[in-house]
Amino acid sequence: MLEKLVRDRVPELAPISDENLRCAKDDREFLLLLRLKLTEEVGEFLESERVEELADVLEVVEALCGVLGSEPSDLLRVKTSKKDRLGGFERRFVIRVSGHLSA
């Protein structure tokens, strides 16, 4: 049987029987489920290009921060630091590379 992580209020809003609902047993499983959910949500965004899907990606990223012992504000601080050091993507630079691509 396939299992997937759902938002906290989904069990209230959708008819889900108790036998089809459980909580992640520990942080390790929760991290795995969040990683799978991140892949799912990014895929949905890539397919639709809708801002609602980006909001779902952000929700998963914030949950990942929590399970990894950080706060979303920590993530924002790191993001700002990297942007200050390396810039953003406003200028839309594209480089030609050979071999393996890396961020």
Secondary structure, DSSP 8 states (H G I E B T S, - for coil): -------TTHHHHS---GGG----SSHHHHHHHHHHHHHHHHHHHHHH--HHHHHHHHHHHHHHHHHTT--HHHHHHHHHHHHHHH--STT-------SS---
